[in-house]
Amino acid sequence: MLVRMLQQWAHDLGHGIPQQEIYNKLLSSALDTKDCDLVISPTIFGERHTPNERASVMNITAENIGLGHLGRAVCRGIISNLYNMMPREFLVDSGVDRIIGSGSALIRNKVLQEEIEGLFQLPVIYGQGGDAAVGAALAQTLTTN
């Protein structure tokens, strides 16, 4: 969604930039941005438990409105949303001692990986691509063995 928005803005300004180029630059800039106080809640379509919730951007300053901060804040917001639904304490109390990460969004995005490792503070095992459903199936397999 963010990449398409940035691409549309560039087009509106008279520049055609391929989505992959925007994605690469966004992630590269976000990887270089470690200290980010911009807060983005990326729930643009709501959630199953809060269908009327919408995305929001908070704490915008002149210093944090760059591409790197935007990319980092979106990735952090995605992981924070997951964390709010299933915090580390819940996982540990349920016997979870590691996270299995799969799906191309996570596998291709080092910023998401940094955020999930930093927030959950559990070992993360990354698959080699595939659909996110592979992780769910693998988790089930590991719990039954």
Chimera marker file (.cmm) of the C-alpha trace (Angstrom):
<marker_set name="trace">
<marker id="1" x="0.000" y="0.000" z="0.000" r="1" g="1" b="0" radius="0.5"/>
<marker id="2" x="2.759" y="2.446" z="0.965" r="1" g="1" b="0" radius="0.5"/>
<marker id="3" x="4.798" y="1.718" z="-2.153" r="1" g="1" b="0" radius="0.5"/>
<marker id="4" x="1.766" y="2.222" z="-4.391" r="1" g="1" b="0" radius="0.5"/>
<marker id="5" x="1.004" y="5.505" z="-2.617" r="1" g="1" b="0" radius="0.5"/>
<marker id="6" x="4.564" y="6.759" z="-3.114" r="1" g="1" b="0" radius="0.5"/>
<marker id="7" x="4.467" y="5.656" z="-6.754" r="1" g="1" b="0" radius="0.5"/>
<marker id="8" x="1.211" y="7.561" z="-7.274" r="1" g="1" b="0" radius="0.5"/>
<marker id="9" x="2.668" y="10.681" z="-5.667" r="1" g="1" b="0" radius="0.5"/>
<marker id="10" x="5.705" y="10.481" z="-7.951" r="1" g="1" b="0" radius="0.5"/>
<marker id="11" x="3.383" y="10.038" z="-10.951" r="1" g="1" b="0" radius="0.5"/>
<marker id="12" x="1.290" y="13.017" z="-9.833" r="1" g="1" b="0" radius="0.5"/>
<marker id="13" x="4.509" y="15.047" z="-9.755" r="1" g="1" b="0" radius="0.5"/>
<marker id="14" x="5.344" y="13.956" z="-13.299" r="1" g="1" b="0" radius="0.5"/>
<marker id="15" x="7.810" y="11.151" z="-12.567" r="1" g="1" b="0" radius="0.5"/>
<marker id="16" x="7.382" y="7.468" z="-13.311" r="1" g="1" b="0" radius="0.5"/>
<marker id="17" x="9.211" y="5.262" z="-10.835" r="1" g="1" b="0" radius="0.5"/>
<marker id="18" x="8.816" y="1.460" z="-10.835" r="1" g="1" b="0" radius="0.5"/>
<marker id="19" x="7.361" y="-0.049" z="-7.656" r="1" g="1" b="0" radius="0.5"/>
<marker id="20" x="10.398" y="-2.272" z="-7.102" r="1" g="1" b="0" radius="0.5"/>
<marker id="21" x="12.704" y="0.748" z="-7.173" r="1" g="1" b="0" radius="0.5"/>
<marker id="22" x="10.539" y="2.540" z="-4.592" r="1" g="1" b="0" radius="0.5"/>
<marker id="23" x="10.385" y="-0.604" z="-2.424" r="1" g="1" b="0" radius="0.5"/>
<marker id="24" x="14.163" y="-1.043" z="-2.527" r="1" g="1" b="0" radius="0.5"/>
<marker id="25" x="14.839" y="2.610" z="-1.670" r="1" g="1" b="0" radius="0.5"/>
<marker id="26" x="12.222" y="2.583" z="1.106" r="1" g="1" b="0" radius="0.5"/>
<marker id="27" x="13.767" y="-0.491" z="2.740" r="1" g="1" b="0" radius="0.5"/>
<marker id="28" x="17.322" y="0.749" z="2.262" r="1" g="1" b="0" radius="0.5"/>
<marker id="29" x="16.451" y="4.052" z="3.921" r="1" g="1" b="0" radius="0.5"/>
<marker id="30" x="14.550" y="2.296" z="6.711" r="1" g="1" b="0" radius="0.5"/>
<marker id="31" x="17.513" y="-0.014" z="7.412" r="1" g="1" b="0" radius="0.5"/>
<marker id="32" x="19.666" y="3.081" z="7.905" r="1" g="1" b="0" radius="0.5"/>
<marker id="33" x="17.105" y="4.560" z="10.331" r="1" g="1" b="0" radius="0.5"/>
<marker id="34" x="17.353" y="2.868" z="13.711" r="1" g="1" b="0" radius="0.5"/>
<marker id="35" x="16.130" y="5.615" z="16.044" r="1" g="1" b="0" radius="0.5"/>
<marker id="36" x="12.592" y="6.400" z="14.944" r="1" g="1" b="0" radius="0.5"/>
<marker id="37" x="9.932" y="8.092" z="17.048" r="1" g="1" b="0" radius="0.5"/>
<marker id="38" x="7.384" y="8.368" z="14.237" r="1" g="1" b="0" radius="0.5"/>
<marker id="39" x="4.437" y="6.100" z="15.045" r="1" g="1" b="0" radius="0.5"/>
<marker id="40" x="2.281" y="4.597" z="12.310" r="1" g="1" b="0" radius="0.5"/>
<marker id="41" x="-0.638" y="2.301" z="12.966" r="1" g="1" b="0" radius="0.5"/>
<marker id="42" x="-1.059" y="0.607" z="9.561" r="1" g="1" b="0" radius="0.5"/>
<marker id="43" x="-4.534" y="-0.809" z="10.169" r="1" g="1" b="0" radius="0.5"/>
<marker id="44" x="-6.012" y="0.926" z="7.124" r="1" g="1" b="0" radius="0.5"/>
<marker id="45" x="-8.644" y="-1.790" z="6.684" r="1" g="1" b="0" radius="0.5"/>
<marker id="46" x="-9.248" y="-2.386" z="10.400" r="1" g="1" b="0" radius="0.5"/>
<marker id="47" x="-8.814" y="-5.721" z="12.145" r="1" g="1" b="0" radius="0.5"/>
<marker id="48" x="-11.145" y="-8.643" z="12.707" r="1" g="1" b="0" radius="0.5"/>
<marker id="49" x="-11.540" y="-7.679" z="16.369" r="1" g="1" b="0" radius="0.5"/>
<marker id="50" x="-11.731" y="-3.919" z="15.593" r="1" g="1" b="0" radius="0.5"/>
<marker id="51" x="-13.159" y="-3.597" z="12.066" r="1" g="1" b="0" radius="0.5"/>
<marker id="52" x="-13.776" y="0.150" z="12.353" r="1" g="1" b="0" radius="0.5"/>
<marker id="53" x="-10.194" y="0.948" z="13.363" r="1" g="1" b="0" radius="0.5"/>
<marker id="54" x="-8.283" y="2.952" z="10.782" r="1" g="1" b="0" radius="0.5"/>
<marker id="55" x="-4.650" y="3.757" z="10.185" r="1" g="1" b="0" radius="0.5"/>
<marker id="56" x="-3.042" y="6.708" z="11.915" r="1" g="1" b="0" radius="0.5"/>
<marker id="57" x="0.221" y="8.618" z="11.985" r="1" g="1" b="0" radius="0.5"/>
<marker id="58" x="1.417" y="10.165" z="15.232" r="1" g="1" b="0" radius="0.5"/>
<marker id="59" x="4.352" y="12.158" z="16.521" r="1" g="1" b="0" radius="0.5"/>
<marker id="60" x="5.306" y="13.779" z="13.207" r="1" g="1" b="0" radius="0.5"/>
<marker id="61" x="8.234" y="16.184" z="13.531" r="1" g="1" b="0" radius="0.5"/>
<marker id="62" x="10.448" y="17.979" z="11.047" r="1" g="1" b="0" radius="0.5"/>
<marker id="63" x="13.186" y="15.448" z="11.855" r="1" g="1" b="0" radius="0.5"/>
<marker id="64" x="11.222" y="12.217" z="11.345" r="1" g="1" b="0" radius="0.5"/>
<marker id="65" x="9.247" y="12.788" z="8.171" r="1" g="1" b="0" radius="0.5"/>
<marker id="66" x="11.868" y="11.354" z="5.799" r="1" g="1" b="0" radius="0.5"/>
<marker id="67" x="11.596" y="8.182" z="3.758" r="1" g="1" b="0" radius="0.5"/>
<marker id="68" x="13.664" y="6.117" z="6.209" r="1" g="1" b="0" radius="0.5"/>
<marker id="69" x="11.518" y="7.083" z="9.179" r="1" g="1" b="0" radius="0.5"/>
<marker id="70" x="8.360" y="6.420" z="7.181" r="1" g="1" b="0" radius="0.5"/>
<marker id="71" x="9.541" y="2.940" z="6.152" r="1" g="1" b="0" radius="0.5"/>
<marker id="72" x="10.778" y="2.063" z="9.645" r="1" g="1" b="0" radius="0.5"/>
<marker id="73" x="7.565" y="3.306" z="11.283" r="1" g="1" b="0" radius="0.5"/>
<marker id="74" x="5.333" y="1.302" z="8.931" r="1" g="1" b="0" radius="0.5"/>
<marker id="75" x="7.326" y="-1.882" z="9.573" r="1" g="1" b="0" radius="0.5"/>
<marker id="76" x="7.334" y="-1.254" z="13.319" r="1" g="1" b="0" radius="0.5"/>
<marker id="77" x="3.600" y="-0.588" z="13.180" r="1" g="1" b="0" radius="0.5"/>
<marker id="78" x="2.942" y="-3.898" z="11.418" r="1" g="1" b="0" radius="0.5"/>
<marker id="79" x="4.910" y="-5.836" z="14.026" r="1" g="1" b="0" radius="0.5"/>
<marker id="80" x="3.472" y="-3.813" z="16.926" r="1" g="1" b="0" radius="0.5"/>
<marker id="81" x="-0.016" y="-4.651" z="15.692" r="1" g="1" b="0" radius="0.5"/>
<marker id="82" x="0.854" y="-8.367" z="15.801" r="1" g="1" b="0" radius="0.5"/>
<marker id="83" x="2.454" y="-7.932" z="19.213" r="1" g="1" b="0" radius="0.5"/>
<marker id="84" x="-0.637" y="-6.182" z="20.605" r="1" g="1" b="0" radius="0.5"/>
<marker id="85" x="-2.776" y="-9.131" z="19.525" r="1" g="1" b="0" radius="0.5"/>
<marker id="86" x="-0.332" y="-11.738" z="20.827" r="1" g="1" b="0" radius="0.5"/>
<marker id="87" x="2.279" y="-10.293" z="23.214" r="1" g="1" b="0" radius="0.5"/>
<marker id="88" x="5.505" y="-12.072" z="24.127" r="1" g="1" b="0" radius="0.5"/>
<marker id="89" x="4.189" y="-12.928" z="27.593" r="1" g="1" b="0" radius="0.5"/>
<marker id="90" x="1.194" y="-14.710" z="26.070" r="1" g="1" b="0" radius="0.5"/>
<marker id="91" x="3.455" y="-16.677" z="23.735" r="1" g="1" b="0" radius="0.5"/>
<marker id="92" x="5.871" y="-17.687" z="26.512" r="1" g="1" b="0" radius="0.5"/>
<marker id="93" x="3.019" y="-18.616" z="28.865" r="1" g="1" b="0" radius="0.5"/>
<marker id="94" x="1.631" y="-20.781" z="26.043" r="1" g="1" b="0" radius="0.5"/>
<marker id="95" x="4.929" y="-22.658" z="25.700" r="1" g="1" b="0" radius="0.5"/>
<marker id="96" x="6.213" y="-20.826" z="22.604" r="1" g="1" b="0" radius="0.5"/>
<marker id="97" x="9.999" y="-20.547" z="22.690" r="1" g="1" b="0" radius="0.5"/>
<marker id="98" x="10.633" y="-19.341" z="19.127" r="1" g="1" b="0" radius="0.5"/>
<marker id="99" x="8.886" y="-17.681" z="16.225" r="1" g="1" b="0" radius="0.5"/>
<marker id="100" x="8.750" y="-19.238" z="12.780" r="1" g="1" b="0" radius="0.5"/>
<marker id="101" x="8.746" y="-16.554" z="10.110" r="1" g="1" b="0" radius="0.5"/>
<marker id="102" x="7.580" y="-17.312" z="6.602" r="1" g="1" b="0" radius="0.5"/>
<marker id="103" x="5.977" y="-15.518" z="3.700" r="1" g="1" b="0" radius="0.5"/>
<marker id="104" x="7.693" y="-13.317" z="1.188" r="1" g="1" b="0" radius="0.5"/>
<marker id="105" x="6.860" y="-10.050" z="2.988" r="1" g="1" b="0" radius="0.5"/>
<marker id="106" x="8.863" y="-11.114" z="6.029" r="1" g="1" b="0" radius="0.5"/>
<marker id="107" x="11.571" y="-13.056" z="4.218" r="1" g="1" b="0" radius="0.5"/>
<marker id="108" x="12.399" y="-10.184" z="1.833" r="1" g="1" b="0" radius="0.5"/>
<marker id="109" x="12.160" y="-7.378" z="4.393" r="1" g="1" b="0" radius="0.5"/>
<marker id="110" x="15.103" y="-7.018" z="6.803" r="1" g="1" b="0" radius="0.5"/>
<marker id="111" x="13.383" y="-4.121" z="8.570" r="1" g="1" b="0" radius="0.5"/>
<marker id="112" x="10.405" y="-6.309" z="9.491" r="1" g="1" b="0" radius="0.5"/>
<marker id="113" x="12.879" y="-8.927" z="10.689" r="1" g="1" b="0" radius="0.5"/>
<marker id="114" x="14.690" y="-6.407" z="12.915" r="1" g="1" b="0" radius="0.5"/>
<marker id="115" x="11.398" y="-5.210" z="14.338" r="1" g="1" b="0" radius="0.5"/>
<marker id="116" x="10.025" y="-8.670" z="15.105" r="1" g="1" b="0" radius="0.5"/>
<marker id="117" x="13.297" y="-9.742" z="16.739" r="1" g="1" b="0" radius="0.5"/>
<marker id="118" x="13.518" y="-6.522" z="18.763" r="1" g="1" b="0" radius="0.5"/>
<marker id="119" x="9.941" y="-6.474" z="19.991" r="1" g="1" b="0" radius="0.5"/>
<marker id="120" x="9.263" y="-10.139" z="20.696" r="1" g="1" b="0" radius="0.5"/>
<marker id="121" x="12.725" y="-10.937" z="22.101" r="1" g="1" b="0" radius="0.5"/>
<marker id="122" x="12.417" y="-14.576" z="21.022" r="1" g="1" b="0" radius="0.5"/>
<marker id="123" x="14.548" y="-16.542" z="18.555" r="1" g="1" b="0" radius="0.5"/>
<marker id="124" x="13.157" y="-16.253" z="15.032" r="1" g="1" b="0" radius="0.5"/>
<marker id="125" x="13.586" y="-18.982" z="12.422" r="1" g="1" b="0" radius="0.5"/>
<marker id="126" x="13.067" y="-17.704" z="8.878" r="1" g="1" b="0" radius="0.5"/>
<marker id="127" x="11.859" y="-19.928" z="6.079" r="1" g="1" b="0" radius="0.5"/>
<marker id="128" x="13.201" y="-19.741" z="2.562" r="1" g="1" b="0" radius="0.5"/>
<marker id="129" x="10.194" y="-17.989" z="1.045" r="1" g="1" b="0" radius="0.5"/>
<marker id="130" x="6.834" y="-19.509" z="0.386" r="1" g="1" b="0" radius="0.5"/>
<marker id="131" x="3.434" y="-18.513" z="1.528" r="1" g="1" b="0" radius="0.5"/>
<marker id="132" x="2.775" y="-17.293" z="5.065" r="1" g="1" b="0" radius="0.5"/>
<marker id="133" x="0.480" y="-20.303" z="5.536" r="1" g="1" b="0" radius="0.5"/>
<marker id="134" x="3.595" y="-22.480" z="5.428" r="1" g="1" b="0" radius="0.5"/>
<marker id="135" x="4.632" y="-21.022" z="8.789" r="1" g="1" b="0" radius="0.5"/>
<marker id="136" x="1.279" y="-21.854" z="10.336" r="1" g="1" b="0" radius="0.5"/>
<marker id="137" x="1.472" y="-25.424" z="9.065" r="1" g="1" b="0" radius="0.5"/>
<marker id="138" x="5.064" y="-25.764" z="10.242" r="1" g="1" b="0" radius="0.5"/>
<marker id="139" x="4.163" y="-24.412" z="13.679" r="1" g="1" b="0" radius="0.5"/>
<marker id="140" x="1.405" y="-26.980" z="13.962" r="1" g="1" b="0" radius="0.5"/>
<marker id="141" x="3.784" y="-29.746" z="12.898" r="1" g="1" b="0" radius="0.5"/>
<marker id="142" x="6.359" y="-28.686" z="15.494" r="1" g="1" b="0" radius="0.5"/>
<marker id="143" x="3.780" y="-28.629" z="18.285" r="1" g="1" b="0" radius="0.5"/>
<marker id="144" x="2.528" y="-32.122" z="17.513" r="1" g="1" b="0" radius="0.5"/>
<marker id="145" x="5.979" y="-33.713" z="17.347" r="1" g="1" b="0" radius="0.5"/>
<link id1="1" id2="2" r="1" g="1" b="0" radius="0.2"/>
<link id1="2" id2="3" r="1" g="1" b="0" radius="0.2"/>
<link id1="3" id2="4" r="1" g="1" b="0" radius="0.2"/>
<link id1="4" id2="5" r="1" g="1" b="0" radius="0.2"/>
<link id1="5" id2="6" r="1" g="1" b="0" radius="0.2"/>
<link id1="6" id2="7" r="1" g="1" b="0" radius="0.2"/>
<link id1="7" id2="8" r="1" g="1" b="0" radius="0.2"/>
<link id1="8" id2="9" r="1" g="1" b="0" radius="0.2"/>
<link id1="9" id2="10" r="1" g="1" b="0" radius="0.2"/>
<link id1="10" id2="11" r="1" g="1" b="0" radius="0.2"/>
<link id1="11" id2="12" r="1" g="1" b="0" radius="0.2"/>
<link id1="12" id2="13" r="1" g="1" b="0" radius="0.2"/>
<link id1="13" id2="14" r="1" g="1" b="0" radius="0.2"/>
<link id1="14" id2="15" r="1" g="1" b="0" radius="0.2"/>
<link id1="15" id2="16" r="1" g="1" b="0" radius="0.2"/>
<link id1="16" id2="17" r="1" g="1" b="0" radius="0.2"/>
<link id1="17" id2="18" r="1" g="1" b="0" radius="0.2"/>
<link id1="18" id2="19" r="1" g="1" b="0" radius="0.2"/>
<link id1="19" id2="20" r="1" g="1" b="0" radius="0.2"/>
<link id1="20" id2="21" r="1" g="1" b="0" radius="0.2"/>
<link id1="21" id2="22" r="1" g="1" b="0" radius="0.2"/>
<link id1="22" id2="23" r="1" g="1" b="0" radius="0.2"/>
<link id1="23" id2="24" r="1" g="1" b="0" radius="0.2"/>
<link id1="24" id2="25" r="1" g="1" b="0" radius="0.2"/>
<link id1="25" id2="26" r="1" g="1" b="0" radius="0.2"/>
<link id1="26" id2="27" r="1" g="1" b="0" radius="0.2"/>
<link id1="27" id2="28" r="1" g="1" b="0" radius="0.2"/>
<link id1="28" id2="29" r="1" g="1" b="0" radius="0.2"/>
<link id1="29" id2="30" r="1" g="1" b="0" radius="0.2"/>
<link id1="30" id2="31" r="1" g="1" b="0" radius="0.2"/>
<link id1="31" id2="32" r="1" g="1" b="0" radius="0.2"/>
<link id1="32" id2="33" r="1" g="1" b="0" radius="0.2"/>
<link id1="33" id2="34" r="1" g="1" b="0" radius="0.2"/>
<link id1="34" id2="35" r="1" g="1" b="0" radius="0.2"/>
<link id1="35" id2="36" r="1" g="1" b="0" radius="0.2"/>
<link id1="36" id2="37" r="1" g="1" b="0" radius="0.2"/>
<link id1="37" id2="38" r="1" g="1" b="0" radius="0.2"/>
<link id1="38" id2="39" r="1" g="1" b="0" radius="0.2"/>
<link id1="39" id2="40" r="1" g="1" b="0" radius="0.2"/>
<link id1="40" id2="41" r="1" g="1" b="0" radius="0.2"/>
<link id1="41" id2="42" r="1" g="1" b="0" radius="0.2"/>
<link id1="42" id2="43" r="1" g="1" b="0" radius="0.2"/>
<link id1="43" id2="44" r="1" g="1" b="0" radius="0.2"/>
<link id1="44" id2="45" r="1" g="1" b="0" radius="0.2"/>
<link id1="45" id2="46" r="1" g="1" b="0" radius="0.2"/>
<link id1="46" id2="47" r="1" g="1" b="0" radius="0.2"/>
<link id1="47" id2="48" r="1" g="1" b="0" radius="0.2"/>
<link id1="48" id2="49" r="1" g="1" b="0" radius="0.2"/>
<link id1="49" id2="50" r="1" g="1" b="0" radius="0.2"/>
<link id1="50" id2="51" r="1" g="1" b="0" radius="0.2"/>
<link id1="51" id2="52" r="1" g="1" b="0" radius="0.2"/>
<link id1="52" id2="53" r="1" g="1" b="0" radius="0.2"/>
<link id1="53" id2="54" r="1" g="1" b="0" radius="0.2"/>
<link id1="54" id2="55" r="1" g="1" b="0" radius="0.2"/>
<link id1="55" id2="56" r="1" g="1" b="0" radius="0.2"/>
<link id1="56" id2="57" r="1" g="1" b="0" radius="0.2"/>
<link id1="57" id2="58" r="1" g="1" b="0" radius="0.2"/>
<link id1="58" id2="59" r="1" g="1" b="0" radius="0.2"/>
<link id1="59" id2="60" r="1" g="1" b="0" radius="0.2"/>
<link id1="60" id2="61" r="1" g="1" b="0" radius="0.2"/>
<link id1="61" id2="62" r="1" g="1" b="0" radius="0.2"/>
<link id1="62" id2="63" r="1" g="1" b="0" radius="0.2"/>
<link id1="63" id2="64" r="1" g="1" b="0" radius="0.2"/>
<link id1="64" id2="65" r="1" g="1" b="0" radius="0.2"/>
<link id1="65" id2="66" r="1" g="1" b="0" radius="0.2"/>
<link id1="66" id2="67" r="1" g="1" b="0" radius="0.2"/>
<link id1="67" id2="68" r="1" g="1" b="0" radius="0.2"/>
<link id1="68" id2="69" r="1" g="1" b="0" radius="0.2"/>
<link id1="69" id2="70" r="1" g="1" b="0" radius="0.2"/>
<link id1="70" id2="71" r="1" g="1" b="0" radius="0.2"/>
<link id1="71" id2="72" r="1" g="1" b="0" radius="0.2"/>
<link id1="72" id2="73" r="1" g="1" b="0" radius="0.2"/>
<link id1="73" id2="74" r="1" g="1" b="0" radius="0.2"/>
<link id1="74" id2="75" r="1" g="1" b="0" radius="0.2"/>
<link id1="75" id2="76" r="1" g="1" b="0" radius="0.2"/>
<link id1="76" id2="77" r="1" g="1" b="0" radius="0.2"/>
<link id1="77" id2="78" r="1" g="1" b="0" radius="0.2"/>
<link id1="78" id2="79" r="1" g="1" b="0" radius="0.2"/>
<link id1="79" id2="80" r="1" g="1" b="0" radius="0.2"/>
<link id1="80" id2="81" r="1" g="1" b="0" radius="0.2"/>
<link id1="81" id2="82" r="1" g="1" b="0" radius="0.2"/>
<link id1="82" id2="83" r="1" g="1" b="0" radius="0.2"/>
<link id1="83" id2="84" r="1" g="1" b="0" radius="0.2"/>
<link id1="84" id2="85" r="1" g="1" b="0" radius="0.2"/>
<link id1="85" id2="86" r="1" g="1" b="0" radius="0.2"/>
<link id1="86" id2="87" r="1" g="1" b="0" radius="0.2"/>
<link id1="87" id2="88" r="1" g="1" b="0" radius="0.2"/>
<link id1="88" id2="89" r="1" g="1" b="0" radius="0.2"/>
<link id1="89" id2="90" r="1" g="1" b="0" radius="0.2"/>
<link id1="90" id2="91" r="1" g="1" b="0" radius="0.2"/>
<link id1="91" id2="92" r="1" g="1" b="0" radius="0.2"/>
<link id1="92" id2="93" r="1" g="1" b="0" radius="0.2"/>
<link id1="93" id2="94" r="1" g="1" b="0" radius="0.2"/>
<link id1="94" id2="95" r="1" g="1" b="0" radius="0.2"/>
<link id1="95" id2="96" r="1" g="1" b="0" radius="0.2"/>
<link id1="96" id2="97" r="1" g="1" b="0" radius="0.2"/>
<link id1="97" id2="98" r="1" g="1" b="0" radius="0.2"/>
<link id1="98" id2="99" r="1" g="1" b="0" radius="0.2"/>
<link id1="99" id2="100" r="1" g="1" b="0" radius="0.2"/>
<link id1="100" id2="101" r="1" g="1" b="0" radius="0.2"/>
<link id1="101" id2="102" r="1" g="1" b="0" radius="0.2"/>
<link id1="102" id2="103" r="1" g="1" b="0" radius="0.2"/>
<link id1="103" id2="104" r="1" g="1" b="0" radius="0.2"/>
<link id1="104" id2="105" r="1" g="1" b="0" radius="0.2"/>
<link id1="105" id2="106" r="1" g="1" b="0" radius="0.2"/>
<link id1="106" id2="107" r="1" g="1" b="0" radius="0.2"/>
<link id1="107" id2="108" r="1" g="1" b="0" radius="0.2"/>
<link id1="108" id2="109" r="1" g="1" b="0" radius="0.2"/>
<link id1="109" id2="110" r="1" g="1" b="0" radius="0.2"/>
<link id1="110" id2="111" r="1" g="1" b="0" radius="0.2"/>
<link id1="111" id2="112" r="1" g="1" b="0" radius="0.2"/>
<link id1="112" id2="113" r="1" g="1" b="0" radius="0.2"/>
<link id1="113" id2="114" r="1" g="1" b="0" radius="0.2"/>
<link id1="114" id2="115" r="1" g="1" b="0" radius="0.2"/>
<link id1="115" id2="116" r="1" g="1" b="0" radius="0.2"/>
<link id1="116" id2="117" r="1" g="1" b="0" radius="0.2"/>
<link id1="117" id2="118" r="1" g="1" b="0" radius="0.2"/>
<link id1="118" id2="119" r="1" g="1" b="0" radius="0.2"/>
<link id1="119" id2="120" r="1" g="1" b="0" radius="0.2"/>
<link id1="120" id2="121" r="1" g="1" b="0" radius="0.2"/>
<link id1="121" id2="122" r="1" g="1" b="0" radius="0.2"/>
<link id1="122" id2="123" r="1" g="1" b="0" radius="0.2"/>
<link id1="123" id2="124" r="1" g="1" b="0" radius="0.2"/>
<link id1="124" id2="125" r="1" g="1" b="0" radius="0.2"/>
<link id1="125" id2="126" r="1" g="1" b="0" radius="0.2"/>
<link id1="126" id2="127" r="1" g="1" b="0" radius="0.2"/>
<link id1="127" id2="128" r="1" g="1" b="0" radius="0.2"/>
<link id1="128" id2="129" r="1" g="1" b="0" radius="0.2"/>
<link id1="129" id2="130" r="1" g="1" b="0" radius="0.2"/>
<link id1="130" id2="131" r="1" g="1" b="0" radius="0.2"/>
<link id1="131" id2="132" r="1" g="1" b="0" radius="0.2"/>
<link id1="132" id2="133" r="1" g="1" b="0" radius="0.2"/>
<link id1="133" id2="134" r="1" g="1" b="0" radius="0.2"/>
<link id1="134" id2="135" r="1" g="1" b="0" radius="0.2"/>
<link id1="135" id2="136" r="1" g="1" b="0" radius="0.2"/>
<link id1="136" id2="137" r="1" g="1" b="0" radius="0.2"/>
<link id1="137" id2="138" r="1" g="1" b="0" radius="0.2"/>
<link id1="138" id2="139" r="1" g="1" b="0" radius="0.2"/>
<link id1="139" id2="140" r="1" g="1" b="0" radius="0.2"/>
<link id1="140" id2="141" r="1" g="1" b="0" radius="0.2"/>
<link id1="141" id2="142" r="1" g="1" b="0" radius="0.2"/>
<link id1="142" id2="143" r="1" g="1" b="0" radius="0.2"/>
<link id1="143" id2="144" r="1" g="1" b="0" radius="0.2"/>
<link id1="144" id2="145" r="1" g="1" b="0" radius="0.2"/>
</marker_set>
